[in-house]
Each structure stands twice: as C-alpha cells, then as structure tokens.
C-alpha cells in the first residue's frame, strides 16, 4: 500500500466513509487509515456518521461518569 493509496482509498473524496446511499457509511480496511487490526476506520466512520446524521461535532465521552 502506497501513501497515495492510504489517502485516496476507496475513492478520492473529502469524507471517504460516506457512501452515495443516505445513512450508509463504510468502515473497512479499504478506508483510511488502511489495513490492520486497530479499529480506527470504524472509529472515524462513526465520527463521520455522528457529524453528518445527527450534527454532533464532538465525540461523546467514552469513560463512565464519576
């Protein structure tokens, strides 16, 4: 995988996680940051969905409230 592929996969667009279908987002090894067992593509796809579908600009806290 080249640097160009890591930035422009699966298609060259500003938000590579959105698809042409409303409400459908892509999180796989073909999306940035690329292949590996780390889950970051799912994290960024979820952030994209929160921003585009619900207008949430900051991620909610993932730690329990004290």
mmCIF file of the N, C-alpha and C atoms, coordinates in Angstrom:
data_MODEL
# 
_entry.id   MODEL 
# 
loop_
_atom_site.group_PDB 
_atom_site.id 
_atom_site.type_symbol 
_atom_site.label_atom_id 
_atom_site.label_alt_id 
_atom_site.label_comp_id 
_atom_site.label_asym_id 
_atom_site.label_entity_id 
_atom_site.label_seq_id 
_atom_site.pdbx_PDB_ins_code 
_atom_site.Cartn_x 
_atom_site.Cartn_y 
_atom_site.Cartn_z 
_atom_site.occupancy 
_atom_site.B_iso_or_equiv 
_atom_site.pdbx_formal_charge 
_atom_site.auth_seq_id 
_atom_site.auth_comp_id 
_atom_site.auth_asym_id 
_atom_site.auth_atom_id 
_atom_site.pdbx_PDB_model_num 
ATOM 1   N N  . UNK A 1 1  ? 0.841   -1.165 0.000  1.00 0.00 ? 1  UNK A N  1 
ATOM 2   C CA . UNK A 1 1  ? 0.000   0.000  0.000  1.00 0.00 ? 1  UNK A CA 1 
ATOM 3   C C  . UNK A 1 1  ? 0.890   1.234  0.000  1.00 0.00 ? 1  UNK A C  1 
ATOM 4   N N  . UNK A 1 2  ? 0.648   2.133  -0.902 1.00 0.00 ? 2  UNK A N  1 
ATOM 5   C CA . UNK A 1 2  ? 1.443   3.349  -1.013 1.00 0.00 ? 2  UNK A CA 1 
ATOM 6   C C  . UNK A 1 2  ? 0.792   4.487  -0.224 1.00 0.00 ? 2  UNK A C  1 
ATOM 7   N N  . UNK A 1 3  ? 1.523   5.579  -0.062 1.00 0.00 ? 3  UNK A N  1 
ATOM 8   C CA . UNK A 1 3  ? 0.987   6.743  0.629  1.00 0.00 ? 3  UNK A CA 1 
ATOM 9   C C  . UNK A 1 3  ? -0.235  7.295  -0.104 1.00 0.00 ? 3  UNK A C  1 
ATOM 10  N N  . UNK A 1 4  ? -0.182  7.330  -1.410 1.00 0.00 ? 4  UNK A N  1 
ATOM 11  C CA . UNK A 1 4  ? -1.313  7.817  -2.201 1.00 0.00 ? 4  UNK A CA 1 
ATOM 12  C C  . UNK A 1 4  ? -2.545  6.943  -1.972 1.00 0.00 ? 4  UNK A C  1 
ATOM 13  N N  . UNK A 1 5  ? -2.354  5.616  -1.957 1.00 0.00 ? 5  UNK A N  1 
ATOM 14  C CA . UNK A 1 5  ? -3.477  4.714  -1.716 1.00 0.00 ? 5  UNK A CA 1 
ATOM 15  C C  . UNK A 1 5  ? -4.055  4.910  -0.319 1.00 0.00 ? 5  UNK A C  1 
ATOM 16  N N  . UNK A 1 6  ? -3.208  5.162  0.657  1.00 0.00 ? 6  UNK A N  1 
ATOM 17  C CA . UNK A 1 6  ? -3.716  5.318  2.016  1.00 0.00 ? 6  UNK A CA 1 
ATOM 18  C C  . UNK A 1 6  ? -4.550  6.588  2.174  1.00 0.00 ? 6  UNK A C  1 
ATOM 19  N N  . UNK A 1 7  ? -4.337  7.570  1.336  1.00 0.00 ? 7  UNK A N  1 
ATOM 20  C CA . UNK A 1 7  ? -5.092  8.820  1.418  1.00 0.00 ? 7  UNK A CA 1 
ATOM 21  C C  . UNK A 1 7  ? -6.302  8.862  0.499  1.00 0.00 ? 7  UNK A C  1 
ATOM 22  N N  . UNK A 1 8  ? -6.262  8.136  -0.604 1.00 0.00 ? 8  UNK A N  1 
ATOM 23  C CA . UNK A 1 8  ? -7.317  8.248  -1.612 1.00 0.00 ? 8  UNK A CA 1 
ATOM 24  C C  . UNK A 1 8  ? -8.168  6.988  -1.755 1.00 0.00 ? 8  UNK A C  1 
ATOM 25  N N  . UNK A 1 9  ? -8.143  6.093  -0.793 1.00 0.00 ? 9  UNK A N  1 
ATOM 26  C CA . UNK A 1 9  ? -8.949  4.886  -0.882 1.00 0.00 ? 9  UNK A CA 1 
ATOM 27  C C  . UNK A 1 9  ? -10.231 5.065  -0.106 1.00 0.00 ? 9  UNK A C  1 
ATOM 28  N N  . UNK A 1 10 ? -11.318 4.464  -0.428 1.00 0.00 ? 10 UNK A N  1 
ATOM 29  C CA . UNK A 1 10 ? -11.598 3.717  -1.641 1.00 0.00 ? 10 UNK A CA 1 
ATOM 30  C C  . UNK A 1 10 ? -11.862 4.625  -2.837 1.00 0.00 ? 10 UNK A C  1 
ATOM 31  N N  . UNK A 1 11 ? -12.265 5.868  -2.594 1.00 0.00 ? 11 UNK A N  1 
ATOM 32  C CA . UNK A 1 11 ? -12.439 6.849  -3.668 1.00 0.00 ? 11 UNK A CA 1 
ATOM 33  C C  . UNK A 1 11 ? -11.879 8.180  -3.185 1.00 0.00 ? 11 UNK A C  1 
ATOM 34  N N  . UNK A 1 12 ? -11.362 9.001  -4.098 1.00 0.00 ? 12 UNK A N  1 
ATOM 35  C CA . UNK A 1 12 ? -10.838 10.301 -3.667 1.00 0.00 ? 12 UNK A CA 1 
ATOM 36  C C  . UNK A 1 12 ? -11.969 11.291 -3.363 1.00 0.00 ? 12 UNK A C  1 
ATOM 37  N N  . UNK A 1 13 ? -12.299 11.438 -2.101 1.00 0.00 ? 13 UNK A N  1 
ATOM 38  C CA . UNK A 1 13 ? -13.313 12.406 -1.684 1.00 0.00 ? 13 UNK A CA 1 
ATOM 39  C C  . UNK A 1 13 ? -12.956 12.915 -0.295 1.00 0.00 ? 13 UNK A C  1 
ATOM 40  N N  . UNK A 1 14 ? -13.586 14.007 0.096  1.00 0.00 ? 14 UNK A N  1 
ATOM 41  C CA . UNK A 1 14 ? -13.274 14.631 1.377  1.00 0.00 ? 14 UNK A CA 1 
ATOM 42  C C  . UNK A 1 14 ? -13.599 13.709 2.550  1.00 0.00 ? 14 UNK A C  1 
ATOM 43  N N  . UNK A 1 15 ? -14.734 13.028 2.490  1.00 0.00 ? 15 UNK A N  1 
ATOM 44  C CA . UNK A 1 15 ? -15.143 12.097 3.541  1.00 0.00 ? 15 UNK A CA 1 
ATOM 45  C C  . UNK A 1 15 ? -15.233 10.695 2.941  1.00 0.00 ? 15 UNK A C  1 
ATOM 46  N N  . UNK A 1 16 ? -14.168 9.882  3.029  1.00 0.00 ? 16 UNK A N  1 
ATOM 47  C CA . UNK A 1 16 ? -14.176 8.573  2.377  1.00 0.00 ? 16 UNK A CA 1 
ATOM 48  C C  . UNK A 1 16 ? -15.088 7.559  3.050  1.00 0.00 ? 16 UNK A C  1 
ATOM 49  N N  . UNK A 1 17 ? -15.677 7.887  4.191  1.00 0.00 ? 17 UNK A N  1 
ATOM 50  C CA . UNK A 1 17 ? -16.532 6.951  4.915  1.00 0.00 ? 17 UNK A CA 1 
ATOM 51  C C  . UNK A 1 17 ? -17.981 7.027  4.462  1.00 0.00 ? 17 UNK A C  1 
ATOM 52  N N  . UNK A 1 18 ? -18.407 8.150  3.889  1.00 0.00 ? 18 UNK A N  1 
ATOM 53  C CA . UNK A 1 18 ? -19.775 8.295  3.378  1.00 0.00 ? 18 UNK A CA 1 
ATOM 54  C C  . UNK A 1 18 ? -19.912 7.584  2.049  1.00 0.00 ? 18 UNK A C  1 
ATOM 55  N N  . UNK A 1 19 ? -21.101 7.051  1.804  1.00 0.00 ? 19 UNK A N  1 
ATOM 56  C CA . UNK A 1 19 ? -21.408 6.437  0.519  1.00 0.00 ? 19 UNK A CA 1 
ATOM 57  C C  . UNK A 1 19 ? -22.518 7.253  -0.139 1.00 0.00 ? 19 UNK A C  1 
ATOM 58  N N  . UNK A 1 20 ? -22.799 7.012  -1.407 1.00 0.00 ? 20 UNK A N  1 
ATOM 59  C CA . UNK A 1 20 ? -23.901 7.746  -2.051 1.00 0.00 ? 20 UNK A CA 1 
ATOM 60  C C  . UNK A 1 20 ? -25.271 7.419  -1.450 1.00 0.00 ? 20 UNK A C  1 
ATOM 61  N N  . UNK A 1 21 ? -25.381 6.318  -0.720 1.00 0.00 ? 21 UNK A N  1 
ATOM 62  C CA . UNK A 1 21 ? -26.656 5.949  -0.093 1.00 0.00 ? 21 UNK A CA 1 
ATOM 63  C C  . UNK A 1 21 ? -26.838 6.720  1.215  1.00 0.00 ? 21 UNK A C  1 
ATOM 64  N N  . UNK A 1 22 ? -27.963 7.355  1.425  1.00 0.00 ? 22 UNK A N  1 
ATOM 65  C CA . UNK A 1 22 ? -28.170 8.117  2.665  1.00 0.00 ? 22 UNK A CA 1 
ATOM 66  C C  . UNK A 1 22 ? -28.116 7.215  3.895  1.00 0.00 ? 22 UNK A C  1 
ATOM 67  N N  . UNK A 1 23 ? -27.331 7.629  4.875  1.00 0.00 ? 23 UNK A N  1 
ATOM 68  C CA . UNK A 1 23 ? -27.237 6.898  6.126  1.00 0.00 ? 23 UNK A CA 1 
ATOM 69  C C  . UNK A 1 23 ? -26.351 5.674  6.108  1.00 0.00 ? 23 UNK A C  1 
ATOM 70  N N  . UNK A 1 24 ? -25.668 5.411  5.002  1.00 0.00 ? 24 UNK A N  1 
ATOM 71  C CA . UNK A 1 24 ? -24.792 4.236  4.905  1.00 0.00 ? 24 UNK A CA 1 
ATOM 72  C C  . UNK A 1 24 ? -23.345 4.707  4.900  1.00 0.00 ? 24 UNK A C  1 
ATOM 73  N N  . UNK A 1 25 ? -22.558 4.147  5.804  1.00 0.00 ? 25 UNK A N  1 
ATOM 74  C CA . UNK A 1 25 ? -21.154 4.514  5.953  1.00 0.00 ? 25 UNK A CA 1 
ATOM 75  C C  . UNK A 1 25 ? -20.284 3.282  5.820  1.00 0.00 ? 25 UNK A C  1 
ATOM 76  N N  . UNK A 1 26 ? -19.074 3.465  5.355  1.00 0.00 ? 26 UNK A N  1 
ATOM 77  C CA . UNK A 1 26 ? -18.155 2.373  5.095  1.00 0.00 ? 26 UNK A CA 1 
ATOM 78  C C  . UNK A 1 26 ? -17.020 2.405  6.105  1.00 0.00 ? 26 UNK A C  1 
ATOM 79  N N  . UNK A 1 27 ? -16.809 1.297  6.789  1.00 0.00 ? 27 UNK A N  1 
ATOM 80  C CA . UNK A 1 27 ? -15.631 1.173  7.653  1.00 0.00 ? 27 UNK A CA 1 
ATOM 81  C C  . UNK A 1 27 ? -15.016 -0.190 7.380  1.00 0.00 ? 27 UNK A C  1 
ATOM 82  N N  . UNK A 1 28 ? -13.921 -0.186 6.662  1.00 0.00 ? 28 UNK A N  1 
ATOM 83  C CA . UNK A 1 28 ? -13.235 -1.425 6.316  1.00 0.00 ? 28 UNK A CA 1 
ATOM 84  C C  . UNK A 1 28 ? -11.765 -1.118 6.107  1.00 0.00 ? 28 UNK A C  1 
ATOM 85  N N  . UNK A 1 29 ? -11.010 -2.130 5.765  1.00 0.00 ? 29 UNK A N  1 
ATOM 86  C CA . UNK A 1 29 ? -9.580  -1.950 5.527  1.00 0.00 ? 29 UNK A CA 1 
ATOM 87  C C  . UNK A 1 29 ? -9.313  -1.074 4.312  1.00 0.00 ? 29 UNK A C  1 
ATOM 88  N N  . UNK A 1 30 ? -10.337 -0.846 3.473  1.00 0.00 ? 30 UNK A N  1 
ATOM 89  C CA . UNK A 1 30 ? -10.124 -0.005 2.295  1.00 0.00 ? 30 UNK A CA 1 
ATOM 90  C C  . UNK A 1 30 ? -10.228 1.481  2.617  1.00 0.00 ? 30 UNK A C  1 
ATOM 91  N N  . UNK A 1 31 ? -10.706 1.827  3.813  1.00 0.00 ? 31 UNK A N  1 
ATOM 92  C CA . UNK A 1 31 ? -10.799 3.230  4.194  1.00 0.00 ? 31 UNK A CA 1 
ATOM 93  C C  . UNK A 1 31 ? -9.603  3.626  5.054  1.00 0.00 ? 31 UNK A C  1 
ATOM 94  N N  . UNK A 1 32 ? -9.279  4.909  5.103  1.00 0.00 ? 32 UNK A N  1 
ATOM 95  C CA . UNK A 1 32 ? -8.152  5.346  5.928  1.00 0.00 ? 32 UNK A CA 1 
ATOM 96  C C  . UNK A 1 32 ? -8.403  5.020  7.392  1.00 0.00 ? 32 UNK A C  1 
ATOM 97  N N  . UNK A 1 33 ? -7.438  4.653  8.155  1.00 0.00 ? 33 UNK A N  1 
ATOM 98  C CA . UNK A 1 33 ? -6.002  4.686  7.917  1.00 0.00 ? 33 UNK A CA 1 
ATOM 99  C C  . UNK A 1 33 ? -5.450  3.447  7.234  1.00 0.00 ? 33 UNK A C  1 
ATOM 100 N N  . UNK A 1 34 ? -6.284  2.537  6.748  1.00 0.00 ? 34 UNK A N  1 
ATOM 101 C CA . UNK A 1 34 ? -5.810  1.397  5.985  1.00 0.00 ? 34 UNK A CA 1 
ATOM 102 C C  . UNK A 1 34 ? -5.907  0.091  6.746  1.00 0.00 ? 34 UNK A C  1 
ATOM 103 N N  . UNK A 1 35 ? -5.317  -0.965 6.163  1.00 0.00 ? 35 UNK A N  1 
ATOM 104 C CA . UNK A 1 35 ? -5.439  -2.293 6.755  1.00 0.00 ? 35 UNK A CA 1 
ATOM 105 C C  . UNK A 1 35 ? -4.716  -2.402 8.094  1.00 0.00 ? 35 UNK A C  1 
ATOM 106 N N  . UNK A 1 36 ? -5.214  -3.266 8.921  1.00 0.00 ? 36 UNK A N  1 
ATOM 107 C CA . UNK A 1 36 ? -4.624  -3.519 10.226 1.00 0.00 ? 36 UNK A CA 1 
ATOM 108 C C  . UNK A 1 36 ? -5.710  -3.865 11.223 1.00 0.00 ? 36 UNK A C  1 
ATOM 109 N N  . UNK A 1 37 ? -5.305  -4.344 12.358 1.00 0.00 ? 37 UNK A N  1 
ATOM 110 C CA . UNK A 1 37 ? -6.264  -4.733 13.385 1.00 0.00 ? 37 UNK A CA 1 
ATOM 111 C C  . UNK A 1 37 ? -6.235  -3.668 14.466 1.00 0.00 ? 37 UNK A C  1 
ATOM 112 N N  . UNK A 1 38 ? -6.859  -2.537 14.192 1.00 0.00 ? 38 UNK A N  1 
ATOM 113 C CA . UNK A 1 38 ? -6.816  -1.452 15.159 1.00 0.00 ? 38 UNK A CA 1 
ATOM 114 C C  . UNK A 1 38 ? -8.178  -0.789 15.344 1.00 0.00 ? 38 UNK A C  1 
ATOM 115 N N  . UNK A 1 39 ? -9.099  -0.938 14.443 1.00 0.00 ? 39 UNK A N  1 
ATOM 116 C CA . UNK A 1 39 ? -10.434 -0.389 14.601 1.00 0.00 ? 39 UNK A CA 1 
ATOM 117 C C  . UNK A 1 39 ? -10.579 1.090  14.321 1.00 0.00 ? 39 UNK A C  1 
ATOM 118 N N  . UNK A 1 40 ? -9.524  1.757  13.881 1.00 0.00 ? 40 UNK A N  1 
ATOM 119 C CA . UNK A 1 40 ? -9.600  3.195  13.671 1.00 0.00 ? 40 UNK A CA 1 
ATOM 120 C C  . UNK A 1 40 ? -10.525 3.569  12.512 1.00 0.00 ? 40 UNK A C  1 
ATOM 121 N N  . UNK A 1 41 ? -10.633 2.721  11.501 1.00 0.00 ? 41 UNK A N  1 
ATOM 122 C CA . UNK A 1 41 ? -11.551 3.059  10.399 1.00 0.00 ? 41 UNK A CA 1 
ATOM 123 C C  . UNK A 1 41 ? -12.992 3.073  10.908 1.00 0.00 ? 41 UNK A C  1 
ATOM 124 N N  . UNK A 1 42 ? -13.347 2.182  11.807 1.00 0.00 ? 42 UNK A N  1 
ATOM 125 C CA . UNK A 1 42 ? -14.679 2.193  12.406 1.00 0.00 ? 42 UNK A CA 1 
ATOM 126 C C  . UNK A 1 42 ? -14.904 3.417  13.272 1.00 0.00 ? 42 UNK A C  1 
ATOM 127 N N  . UNK A 1 43 ? -13.877 3.807  14.003 1.00 0.00 ? 43 UNK A N  1 
ATOM 128 C CA . UNK A 1 43 ? -13.960 4.997  14.851 1.00 0.00 ? 43 UNK A CA 1 
ATOM 129 C C  . UNK A 1 43 ? -14.219 6.234  14.001 1.00 0.00 ? 43 UNK A C  1 
ATOM 130 N N  . UNK A 1 44 ? -13.458 6.395  12.922 1.00 0.00 ? 44 UNK A N  1 
ATOM 131 C CA . UNK A 1 44 ? -13.626 7.577  12.070 1.00 0.00 ? 44 UNK A CA 1 
ATOM 132 C C  . UNK A 1 44 ? -14.929 7.529  11.283 1.00 0.00 ? 44 UNK A C  1 
ATOM 133 N N  . UNK A 1 45 ? -15.371 6.333  10.894 1.00 0.00 ? 45 UNK A N  1 
ATOM 134 C CA . UNK A 1 45 ? -16.672 6.221  10.215 1.00 0.00 ? 45 UNK A CA 1 
ATOM 135 C C  . UNK A 1 45 ? -17.801 6.595  11.176 1.00 0.00 ? 45 UNK A C  1 
ATOM 136 N N  . UNK A 1 46 ? -17.687 6.177  12.437 1.00 0.00 ? 46 UNK A N  1 
ATOM 137 C CA . UNK A 1 46 ? -18.700 6.542  13.430 1.00 0.00 ? 46 UNK A CA 1 
ATOM 138 C C  . UNK A 1 46 ? -18.711 8.050  13.669 1.00 0.00 ? 46 UNK A C  1 
ATOM 139 N N  . UNK A 1 47 ? -17.539 8.659  13.724 1.00 0.00 ? 47 UNK A N  1 
ATOM 140 C CA . UNK A 1 47 ? -17.475 10.121 13.894 1.00 0.00 ? 47 UNK A CA 1 
ATOM 141 C C  . UNK A 1 47 ? -18.126 10.821 12.704 1.00 0.00 ? 47 UNK A C  1 
ATOM 142 N N  . UNK A 1 48 ? -17.889 10.304 11.512 1.00 0.00 ? 48 UNK A N  1 
ATOM 143 C CA . UNK A 1 48 ? -18.492 10.879 10.314 1.00 0.00 ? 48 UNK A CA 1 
ATOM 144 C C  . UNK A 1 48 ? -20.010 10.749 10.363 1.00 0.00 ? 48 UNK A C  1 
ATOM 145 N N  . UNK A 1 49 ? -20.513 9.597  10.790 1.00 0.00 ? 49 UNK A N  1 
ATOM 146 C CA . UNK A 1 49 ? -21.956 9.390  10.891 1.00 0.00 ? 49 UNK A CA 1 
ATOM 147 C C  . UNK A 1 49 ? -22.562 10.311 11.938 1.00 0.00 ? 49 UNK A C  1 
ATOM 148 N N  . UNK A 1 50 ? -21.929 10.458 13.091 1.00 0.00 ? 50 UNK A N  1 
ATOM 149 C CA . UNK A 1 50 ? -22.442 11.357 14.120 1.00 0.00 ? 50 UNK A CA 1 
ATOM 150 C C  . UNK A 1 50 ? -22.519 12.797 13.612 1.00 0.00 ? 50 UNK A C  1 
ATOM 151 N N  . UNK A 1 51 ? -21.479 13.208 12.888 1.00 0.00 ? 51 UNK A N  1 
ATOM 152 C CA . UNK A 1 51 ? -21.429 14.578 12.378 1.00 0.00 ? 51 UNK A CA 1 
ATOM 153 C C  . UNK A 1 51 ? -22.485 14.807 11.294 1.00 0.00 ? 51 UNK A C  1 
ATOM 154 N N  . UNK A 1 52 ? -22.592 13.882 10.345 1.00 0.00 ? 52 UNK A N  1 
ATOM 155 C CA . UNK A 1 52 ? -23.474 14.094 9.191  1.00 0.00 ? 52 UNK A CA 1 
ATOM 156 C C  . UNK A 1 52 ? -24.935 13.762 9.462  1.00 0.00 ? 52 UNK A C  1 
ATOM 157 N N  . UNK A 1 53 ? -25.212 12.765 10.268 1.00 0.00 ? 53 UNK A N  1 
ATOM 158 C CA . UNK A 1 53 ? -26.595 12.345 10.501 1.00 0.00 ? 53 UNK A CA 1 
ATOM 159 C C  . UNK A 1 53 ? -27.241 13.076 11.672 1.00 0.00 ? 53 UNK A C  1 
ATOM 160 N N  . UNK A 1 54 ? -26.454 13.403 12.696 1.00 0.00 ? 54 UNK A N  1 
ATOM 161 C CA . UNK A 1 54 ? -27.025 13.962 13.915 1.00 0.00 ? 54 UNK A CA 1 
ATOM 162 C C  . UNK A 1 54 ? -26.495 15.351 14.265 1.00 0.00 ? 54 UNK A C  1 
ATOM 163 N N  . UNK A 1 55 ? -25.528 15.855 13.514 1.00 0.00 ? 55 UNK A N  1 
ATOM 164 C CA . UNK A 1 55 ? -24.982 17.184 13.768 1.00 0.00 ? 55 UNK A CA 1 
ATOM 165 C C  . UNK A 1 55 ? -24.086 17.262 14.990 1.00 0.00 ? 55 UNK A C  1 
ATOM 166 N N  . UNK A 1 56 ? -23.606 16.126 15.476 1.00 0.00 ? 56 UNK A N  1 
ATOM 167 C CA . UNK A 1 56 ? -22.729 16.097 16.653 1.00 0.00 ? 56 UNK A CA 1 
ATOM 168 C C  . UNK A 1 56 ? -21.302 16.321 16.192 1.00 0.00 ? 56 UNK A C  1 
ATOM 169 N N  . UNK A 1 57 ? -20.702 17.429 16.596 1.00 0.00 ? 57 UNK A N  1 
ATOM 170 C CA . UNK A 1 57 ? -19.348 17.780 16.147 1.00 0.00 ? 57 UNK A CA 1 
ATOM 171 C C  . UNK A 1 57 ? -18.248 17.236 17.043 1.00 0.00 ? 57 UNK A C  1 
ATOM 172 N N  . UNK A 1 58 ? -18.527 17.020 18.329 1.00 0.00 ? 58 UNK A N  1 
ATOM 173 C CA . UNK A 1 58 ? -17.517 16.477 19.232 1.00 0.00 ? 58 UNK A CA 1 
ATOM 174 C C  . UNK A 1 58 ? -17.951 15.094 19.681 1.00 0.00 ? 58 UNK A C  1 
ATOM 175 N N  . UNK A 1 59 ? -16.997 14.191 19.770 1.00 0.00 ? 59 UNK A N  1 
ATOM 176 C CA . UNK A 1 59 ? -17.314 12.816 20.154 1.00 0.00 ? 59 UNK A CA 1 
ATOM 177 C C  . UNK A 1 59 ? -17.737 12.764 21.620 1.00 0.00 ? 59 UNK A C  1 
ATOM 178 N N  . UNK A 1 60 ? -18.725 11.925 21.932 1.00 0.00 ? 60 UNK A N  1 
ATOM 179 C CA . UNK A 1 60 ? -19.133 11.787 23.330 1.00 0.00 ? 60 UNK A CA 1 
ATOM 180 C C  . UNK A 1 60 ? -18.042 11.105 24.137 1.00 0.00 ? 60 UNK A C  1 
ATOM 181 N N  . UNK A 1 61 ? -18.026 11.349 25.437 1.00 0.00 ? 61 UNK A N  1 
ATOM 182 C CA . UNK A 1 61 ? -17.030 10.731 26.311 1.00 0.00 ? 61 UNK A CA 1 
ATOM 183 C C  . UNK A 1 61 ? -17.274 9.228  26.365 1.00 0.00 ? 61 UNK A C  1 
ATOM 184 N N  . UNK A 1 62 ? -16.221 8.462  26.301 1.00 0.00 ? 62 UNK A N  1 
ATOM 185 C CA . UNK A 1 62 ? -16.338 7.011  26.323 1.00 0.00 ? 62 UNK A CA 1 
ATOM 186 C C  . UNK A 1 62 ? -16.026 6.433  27.705 1.00 0.00 ? 62 UNK A C  1 
ATOM 187 N N  . UNK A 1 63 ? -15.757 7.286  28.663 1.00 0.00 ? 63 UNK A N  1 
ATOM 188 C CA . UNK A 1 63 ? -15.468 6.821  30.008 1.00 0.00 ? 63 UNK A CA 1 
ATOM 189 C C  . UNK A 1 63 ? -16.709 6.995  30.872 1.00 0.00 ? 63 UNK A C  1 
ATOM 190 N N  . UNK A 1 64 ? -16.852 6.149  31.895 1.00 0.00 ? 64 UNK A N  1 
ATOM 191 C CA . UNK A 1 64 ? -18.016 6.299  32.775 1.00 0.00 ? 64 UNK A CA 1 
ATOM 192 C C  . UNK A 1 64 ? -17.953 7.608  33.549 1.00 0.00 ? 64 UNK A C  1 
ATOM 193 N N  . UNK A 1 65 ? -19.102 8.192  33.758 1.00 0.00 ? 65 UNK A N  1 
ATOM 194 C CA . UNK A 1 65 ? -19.173 9.436  34.520 1.00 0.00 ? 65 UNK A CA 1 
ATOM 195 C C  . UNK A 1 65 ? -18.919 9.134  36.004 1.00 0.00 ? 65 UNK A C  1 
ATOM 196 N N  . UNK A 1 66 ? -18.189 10.019 36.675 1.00 0.00 ? 66 UNK A N  1 
ATOM 197 C CA . UNK A 1 66 ? -17.907 9.767  38.095 1.00 0.00 ? 66 UNK A CA 1 
ATOM 198 C C  . UNK A 1 66 ? -18.802 10.586 38.980 1.00 0.00 ? 66 UNK A C  1 
# 
